[in-house]
Amino acid sequence: MDPEPITPRAQPTTLSVTVVVIGYDDAAHVADAVRSALAQGPEVREVLAVDDCSTDGSGALLDALAAHEPRLTVVHRPTNSGGCGTPRNDGIDRASSPYVMFLDSDDVLPPGAVRALLDAAVEHDAEVASGLCVRRELPSGREVPWQPELYAKASLVAHPTRRPRLVHDTLCVNKLYRTDFLREHGIRFPDGRFVYEDFVFTARVLAAGPRLALVPDPVYVWHVRRSAARLSLSLDRAGIDNWQARLDAHRIAVDTFLGASQKRLARAARAHFLDHSLRMYARELDLRGPEYTAEWWRRTRAYLETFDTADFEAAPAPGRVVGRLILAAPEPRDLPRVREVAARPARLRPPYARTPDGTPVWSADLPQVPLDHLLHRPMSLLPLAVDGELRPSARGTRLRLVLHELYGRVADAGPSSVDVEVVDRQHGTIAQRRTTAFAPVPDDDDLWTATTLLDLSALGRAGTWDIRLRLRFADGSVRDCTAHAVRRPGLLRRVAVPSRRHGILLAQPYATHSGALALRTASGPRGVASVVRRRAARLLH
């Protein structure tokens, strides 16, 4: 059911907010976080900075800030809690304002965030107000909105069951909570080292049935530092313990919904697990060793056995297919193909098997994984497979694409052309665009090919570039997708090409973690020399 629309009123409120900032050994960033909270204005009555027994001088730095800022109170934990939940619980216990929100030490609140949330909460008597979180990749500064569909417009949700998609936003930091609501319902974070504490806390909030006000304003900036010496707990996915922590948190969240008789929310949470968590980790399996992969498969299979048929049916097709394959296969298998189905957008590569009655299935030996949905889904959602070969050379860079048939759907639609875009991954801007026609491959009714030339010399700088495709068909349908990077001798290697701007450009096509074709470039003699030095150092090491 759609949420009720809000007609915003820009009226001030005299109520106030406590911002709880938590940190551990983050002296490089915690002051920026605290200042961003204090800069929100008079709506912030107090900032509680909870230092989790840091060893890098963070506590002394916060004390120095508090000496000149009466709204800042520093809480020094005597021992390290091991996670984010316990320091936030300390904040809930100590908050003196009618409303409370949370901020991590390496993130910031954008200007006006507290005012937007507080006005919405007060105006609509909502126990929770929530706004848009923006993930900012550092050092590039590229920003990606988190769950933007939820925050496309201001709205009021009388009860979470009226918008089950709320379970998709598992963050606790882009929300304002009525303090007495949390205390009356005993809503707290898991204590100690609990990696995905947001999952559990958010489930407890939604299970309590609050009235929620949603605002489209950006209210939180989540800094993503993938090259940091110490990754955040949620970004460090290399070990099996991280996946187990995610399974545990998700299980507790689902049990929380079921315990509150919120079956719709439990089903939505399981469907989201298939579409989000399962796909994200499945497309990274090629990066892990065989021991990790076998254990991941075993634990995932055990958890998926607790799902019912309706949970799978509620999930988008790619996650549903990956989940059913894991249940059907006792041991890891078809990992390259699994990775591509788990990609965004999904790609289903051959073989395209059928049962004797013609039903599409995963493979001849796994007919219990049905793919019959592919016979009737819109072309815009089909996991079409396109192979891509990018051949940089001094005479020009040729991109060859090969489109595969998919159970007769491609031939029925009639492939006509493809729009090719070279996109700067750092800034999201389109550097080049080409359109070329598809033609049938001679002697093969199940393949179509298209070829175009790209001008790498015009890219202008070193960077990483994604190749995005828009397939167009004679029946008017379109499908946005990426190309599978073909791995053959002579492909995916560095090539030096002339550049009008830099004299020389080093270009290397490569396959992303999900198998998609992409491109890296280094420009000028200095950039090329840097790449050569790094390569030599790796070989010597």
C-alpha positions in Angstrom: 0.0 0.0 0.0 1.3 3.4 -0.9 2.3 5.8 1.9 0.3 8.9 2.6 1.7 12.0 0.9 3.2 14.8 3.0 2.7 18.5 2.4 5.8 19.9 4.0 5.5 23.0 6.2 8.7 25.0 6.8 8.0 25.8 10.4 10.6 25.9 13.2 10.3 23.7 16.3 11.5 24.3 19.8 12.1 20.6 20.4 15.7 19.3 20.4 17.9 16.4 19.4 20.8 14.5 20.9 23.3 13.3 18.3 25.3 10.3 19.5 28.7 10.1 17.8 30.6 6.9 18.4 34.3 6.2 17.6 37.3 4.0 18.2 40.8 4.9 17.2 39.6 7.4 14.6 41.4 10.6 15.6 41.8 11.5 11.9 38.0 11.9 11.4 36.1 12.1 14.6 36.4 15.9 15.0 34.8 16.4 11.5 31.9 14.2 12.6 31.4 16.1 15.8 31.6 19.5 14.1 29.1 18.5 11.5 26.7 17.6 14.3 27.3 20.9 16.2 26.9 22.8 12.9 23.3 21.6 12.6 22.2 24.6 14.7 20.0 25.1 17.8 17.9 22.0 17.1 20.9 20.0 18.4 20.8 20.4 22.2 23.7 18.1 22.8 26.3 15.9 21.1 27.3 12.9 23.0 30.7 11.6 21.8 31.2 8.1 23.0 34.9 7.1 22.8 35.2 3.3 22.9 38.5 3.2 24.8 40.6 4.5 21.9 44.4 4.2 22.0 45.2 6.9 19.3 44.4 10.1 21.3 40.8 10.3 20.1 39.6 10.8 23.7 42.0 13.7 24.4 41.0 15.3 21.1 37.3 15.1 22.0 38.0 16.5 25.5 39.8 19.5 23.9 36.8 20.2 21.7 34.4 19.9 24.6 36.4 22.4 26.6 35.2 25.1 24.2 31.8 23.7 23.2 29.2 23.4 26.0 26.9 21.3 23.9 29.5 18.5 23.6 29.8 15.9 26.2 32.5 13.2 26.0 31.8 9.7 27.4 35.0 7.6 27.9 34.3 3.9 27.9 36.8 2.1 30.3 37.0 -0.9 28.0 36.6 -1.4 24.3 33.3 -3.0 23.5 34.4 -4.6 20.2 31.6 -3.2 18.1 29.3 -0.2 17.4 26.2 -1.4 19.4 27.3 -0.8 23.0 28.5 2.8 22.5 25.2 3.6 20.8 23.3 2.0 23.7 25.4 4.3 26.1 24.1 7.2 24.0 20.5 6.1 24.3 20.9 5.8 28.1 22.4 9.2 28.5 20.4 11.2 25.9 18.5 14.2 27.5 16.6 15.3 24.4 13.2 14.3 23.1 14.8 12.9 20.0 18.1 11.0 19.3 20.1 10.1 16.2 23.4 8.4 15.6 26.6 9.4 13.7 29.7 7.3 13.1 33.1 9.0 13.6 34.2 8.7 10.0 30.9 10.1 8.5 29.2 13.5 8.6 25.8 15.1 8.7 25.1 17.4 5.8 23.8 20.9 6.6 20.1 21.0 7.4 19.8 17.3 8.1 18.6 17.5 11.7 16.1 20.3 10.9 14.6 18.3 8.0 14.1 15.2 10.1 12.9 17.0 13.3 10.4 19.1 11.4 8.9 16.0 9.7 8.8 14.0 13.0 7.1 16.8 15.0 4.7 17.9 12.3 3.4 14.4 11.7 3.7 13.0 15.2 6.0 10.3 14.0 8.1 8.2 16.3 10.7 7.9 13.5 11.8 10.2 10.7 14.0 8.9 8.0 15.9 10.6 5.1 18.3 9.9 2.2 21.7 8.5 3.0 24.5 9.2 0.4 27.4 6.9 0.1 30.5 9.0 -0.8 33.4 7.1 -2.2 36.7 8.5 -1.1 39.0 9.9 -2.3 37.1 10.3 -5.6 34.1 12.0 -4.0 31.6 10.1 -6.2 28.2 9.9 -4.5 25.7 7.1 -4.7 22.3 7.4 -3.0 21.3 4.6 -0.6 17.8 3.1 -1.3 16.7 6.2 -3.3 13.3 4.7 -4.2 12.2 5.0 -0.5 13.0 8.7 -0.4 11.9 9.9 -3.8 9.3 12.2 -2.2 8.1 13.2 1.3 5.6 10.7 2.6 4.0 9.4 5.8 3.8 5.7 6.6 1.2 5.0 9.3 2.7 1.5 10.0 5.7 -0.3 8.6 3.5 -3.1 7.2 2.0 -0.6 4.8 5.3 -0.3 3.1 7.3 -3.5 3.6 10.1 -2.1 1.4 11.2 -0.2 4.6 13.1 -3.4 5.6 15.5 -2.7 2.7 17.0 0.3 4.5 18.8 -1.4 7.3 20.8 1.7 8.3 20.3 3.2 11.7 22.2 6.5 11.0 19.9 8.2 8.6 17.0 8.3 11.0 15.7 10.4 13.9 14.1 8.5 16.8 11.8 9.7 19.6 13.8 8.9 22.6 11.0 7.7 24.8 9.8 5.4 22.0 13.1 3.5 22.1 13.1 3.4 25.9 9.4 2.3 26.3 9.9 -0.6 23.8 13.3 -1.5 25.1 14.8 -1.1 21.7 18.6 -1.4 21.8 21.5 -2.5 19.7 23.2 -5.9 20.2 26.1 -5.4 22.6 29.7 -6.4 22.1 31.3 -7.4 18.8 28.3 -7.7 16.6 29.1 -6.6 13.0 25.7 -6.0 11.5 24.1 -4.4 14.5 22.1 -2.1 12.3 20.1 -5.0 10.9 18.9 -6.0 14.3 18.2 -2.6 15.7 16.2 -1.5 12.6 14.2 -4.7 12.8 13.4 -4.0 16.4 12.3 -0.5 15.5 10.0 -1.6 12.7 8.6 -4.5 14.7 7.4 -2.0 17.3 5.1 -0.5 14.7 6.1 3.2 14.6 4.6 5.9 12.5 7.3 7.0 10.1 7.9 10.3 8.2 10.1 10.0 5.2 11.9 13.0 3.7 13.8 13.3 0.4 16.5 15.5 1.9 20.0 14.1 2.2 20.5 13.6 5.9 23.6 11.5 6.2 26.9 11.2 4.3 28.4 7.7 4.6 32.1 7.8 3.7 33.3 4.7 2.0 37.1 4.3 2.3 37.9 1.1 0.4 41.7 1.7 0.5 41.9 2.5 4.2 44.5 0.5 6.2 41.7 -0.7 8.4 38.4 -1.4 6.6 35.1 -0.8 8.3 33.6 -3.9 9.8 31.0 -4.2 7.1 33.4 -3.7 4.2 35.8 -6.3 5.4 34.1 -9.3 3.6 37.1 -11.5 2.9 36.7 -13.9 5.8 33.9 -16.4 6.4 33.2 -14.9 9.8 31.8 -11.7 8.1 29.3 -13.8 6.2 28.3 -15.7 9.3 27.8 -12.4 11.1 25.5 -11.3 8.3 23.6 -14.6 8.5 23.2 -14.3 12.2 22.0 -10.7 12.1 19.5 -11.4 9.3 18.2 -14.4 11.2 17.6 -12.4 14.4 15.9 -9.6 12.3 13.5 -12.1 10.7 12.8 -13.7 14.1 12.1 -10.3 15.5 9.5 -9.6 12.9 7.9 -13.1 13.3 7.9 -12.6 17.1 5.9 -9.4 16.6 3.5 -11.2 14.2 4.8 -9.1 11.4 4.9 -11.8 8.7 4.8 -9.4 5.8 8.0 -7.7 7.1 9.7 -11.1 7.7 8.9 -12.1 4.1 10.1 -8.8 2.7 13.4 -9.2 4.7 14.0 -12.7 3.4 13.3 -11.6 -0.2 15.7 -8.7 0.2 18.4 -11.1 1.6 18.1 -13.1 -1.6 18.3 -10.0 -3.9 20.9 -8.1 -2.0 23.2 -10.0 0.4 23.2 -13.3 -1.4 23.9 -11.7 -4.8 26.6 -9.4 -3.4 28.6 -12.3 -1.8 27.9 -14.8 -4.6 29.5 -12.5 -7.2 32.7 -12.3 -5.1 33.2 -16.1 -4.7 35.7 -16.1 -7.5 37.9 -13.9 -5.3 37.9 -16.5 -2.5 39.8 -19.7 -2.1 38.2 -23.2 -2.4 38.0 -23.7 1.4 36.1 -20.4 1.9 33.8 -21.2 -1.0 32.9 -24.6 0.3 32.2 -23.3 3.8 30.2 -20.4 2.4 28.1 -22.7 0.3 27.5 -25.0 3.2 26.4 -22.3 5.6 24.3 -20.5 3.0 22.5 -23.7 2.1 21.7 -24.4 5.7 20.2 -20.9 6.1 18.2 -21.0 2.9 16.6 -24.3 4.0 14.7 -22.1 6.6 13.1 -20.1 3.8 9.7 -21.2 2.3 8.5 -21.2 -1.3 6.7 -17.8 -0.8 10.0 -16.2 0.4 11.7 -17.2 -2.9 8.7 -16.1 -5.0 8.8 -12.7 -3.4 12.4 -12.1 -4.4 13.5 -10.7 -7.8 14.5 -13.4 -10.2 18.3 -13.3 -10.1 18.5 -13.8 -6.3 15.8 -16.4 -6.5 17.7 -18.4 -9.1 21.0 -18.3 -7.2 19.3 -19.3 -4.0 17.5 -22.3 -5.6 20.8 -23.4 -7.2 22.5 -23.4 -3.9 19.7 -25.5 -2.4 19.8 -27.9 -5.3 23.6 -28.5 -5.4 25.2 -29.9 -2.2 28.7 -28.7 -3.3 29.8 -25.4 -5.0 29.4 -25.5 -8.8 29.0 -23.4 -11.9 30.7 -20.4 -10.0 31.5 -18.3 -13.1 27.9 -18.6 -14.3 26.6 -17.9 -10.7 28.7 -14.8 -10.6 27.2 -13.4 -13.8 23.6 -14.1 -12.7 24.4 -12.4 -9.4 25.7 -9.3 -11.2 23.8 -6.1 -11.6 22.3 -6.2 -14.2 22.2 -10.0 -14.3 23.6 -12.0 -17.2 22.7 -15.6 -17.8 25.3 -17.3 -19.9 25.0 -20.6 -21.9 24.1 -23.4 -21.7 20.3 -22.9 -22.1 18.9 -26.2 -21.1 15.3 -27.5 -21.2 13.4 -30.4 -19.8 11.8 -32.9 -22.2 8.5 -30.8 -22.1 10.4 -27.7 -23.1 10.6 -25.9 -19.7 13.8 -23.8 -19.3 16.1 -25.0 -16.5 19.5 -24.2 -15.1 21.2 -27.2 -16.7 20.4 -30.7 -17.8 21.6 -32.2 -14.5 19.9 -29.6 -12.3 16.3 -29.5 -13.7 15.0 -28.7 -10.2 16.2 -25.1 -10.8 13.5 -23.8 -13.1 13.9 -20.8 -15.4 10.4 -20.8 -16.8 10.0 -17.1 -15.7 12.3 -16.2 -18.7 9.5 -17.1 -21.1 7.2 -14.3 -20.0 9.3 -11.6 -18.3 9.6 -8.3 -20.2 12.7 -7.9 -22.4 13.8 -5.0 -20.2 14.3 -7.4 -17.3 15.8 -10.4 -19.0 19.3 -11.5 -18.1 20.6 -11.3 -21.6 24.2 -12.4 -22.2 26.5 -10.3 -24.4 30.1 -11.2 -24.9 32.5 -8.3 -25.3 36.0 -8.1 -26.8 37.9 -4.8 -26.6 41.1 -4.7 -28.7 43.0 -1.4 -28.2 45.6 -0.7 -30.9 47.4 2.2 -32.6 44.9 2.1 -35.4 41.9 2.4 -33.2 40.1 0.4 -30.5 37.6 -2.2 -31.8 34.8 -3.3 -29.6 33.1 -6.5 -30.7 29.9 -7.6 -29.1 28.1 -11.0 -29.5 24.5 -11.3 -28.2 23.2 -14.8 -27.3 19.7 -16.1 -27.9 17.7 -16.8 -24.7 15.0 -19.4 -25.2 13.7 -17.8 -28.4 13.0 -14.4 -26.7 15.8 -12.5 -28.5 14.8 -13.7 -32.0 11.2 -12.9 -31.3 12.1 -9.3 -30.3 14.4 -8.8 -33.2 17.9 -7.3 -32.3 18.4 -4.1 -34.2 21.1 -2.0 -32.6 23.2 -1.3 -29.5 24.1 2.0 -27.8 27.6 1.8 -26.3 28.6 4.2 -23.5 32.1 4.6 -22.0 31.4 5.8 -18.5 33.9 7.4 -16.1 33.5 5.2 -13.0 34.8 8.0 -10.7 32.4 10.7 -11.7 29.7 8.7 -13.5 30.0 10.9 -16.6 29.7 9.5 -20.2 33.0 10.0 -22.0 31.9 8.5 -25.3 28.8 7.2 -27.0 28.5 5.0 -30.1 25.5 3.3 -31.8 26.0 0.3 -34.1 23.7 -2.2 -35.7 23.4 -5.9 -34.9 23.7 -8.5 -37.6 23.1 -12.3 -37.5 26.2 -14.4 -37.2 26.4 -16.6 -40.3 25.6 -20.2 -39.8 24.4 -19.6 -36.2 20.8 -18.6 -35.7 21.4 -18.1 -31.9 24.0 -15.3 -32.2 24.1 -11.7 -33.3 27.1 -9.5 -33.5 27.9 -5.8 -33.5 31.2 -3.9 -33.9 32.2 -0.3 -33.3 35.4 1.7 -32.9 36.2 3.7 -29.7 38.6 6.6 -29.5 40.6 6.0 -26.4 42.9 8.8 -27.2 40.1 11.2 -26.5 39.4 10.0 -23.0 41.6 12.8 -21.7 43.1 11.2 -18.5 44.0 8.1 -16.6 41.1 6.4 -15.0 38.7 3.4 -14.9 35.9 3.2 -17.4 32.8 1.0 -17.5 31.3 -0.2 -20.8 27.5 0.1 -20.6 25.1 -1.1 -23.3 21.6 -0.4 -24.3 20.2 -3.1 -26.5 17.4 -2.1 -28.9 14.9 -4.4 -30.6 12.6 -4.2 -33.5 9.5 -4.6 -31.3 10.5 -1.4 -29.5 11.8 -3.0 -26.3 15.2 -2.1 -24.8 17.5 -3.7 -22.3 20.3 -2.0 -20.4 23.1 -4.3 -19.6 26.9 -4.9 -19.5 29.1 -7.2 -21.5 30.8 -10.3 -20.3 34.6 -9.9 -20.6 35.8 -12.7 -23.0 39.0 -14.3 -21.7 41.2 -15.5 -24.6 44.9 -15.3 -25.4 45.7 -11.8 -26.6 42.7 -10.2 -24.9 42.6 -8.4 -21.5 46.3 -7.2 -21.9 47.9 -3.8 -21.7 48.4 -2.0 -25.0 50.2 1.4 -25.6 48.2 3.6 -28.0 48.9 7.1 -29.3 47.1 9.9 -27.5 46.6 13.4 -29.0 46.7 15.0 -25.5 49.3 12.9 -23.7 51.4 11.4 -26.4 50.9 7.9 -25.2 48.1 6.0 -23.4 48.4 2.6 -21.7 45.0 0.8 -22.0 44.0 -2.5 -20.4 40.7 -4.1 -20.8 39.8 -6.2 -17.8 37.0 -8.2 -16.1 35.3 -6.7 -13.0 34.5 -8.9 -10.0 31.2 -9.7 -11.6 32.8 -10.6 -14.9 31.8 -7.4 -16.8 34.1 -5.8 -19.4 35.8 -2.6 -18.2 38.9 -0.6 -19.1 41.8 1.0 -17.2 44.0 3.7 -18.6 47.2 5.4 -17.7 48.2 8.5 -19.6 51.5 10.1 -20.5 55.1 8.8 -20.1 55.0 9.4 -16.4 51.8 7.5 -15.9 53.0 4.6 -18.1 56.3 4.5 -16.2 54.4 4.3 -12.9 52.3 1.3 -14.1 55.5 -0.4 -15.3 57.2 0.1 -12.0 54.3 -1.3 -10.0 54.2 -4.3 -12.3 57.9 -4.9 -11.9 57.6 -4.6 -8.1 54.9 -7.2 -8.1 56.9 -9.6 -10.2 60.0 -9.2 -8.0 57.9 -9.7 -4.9 
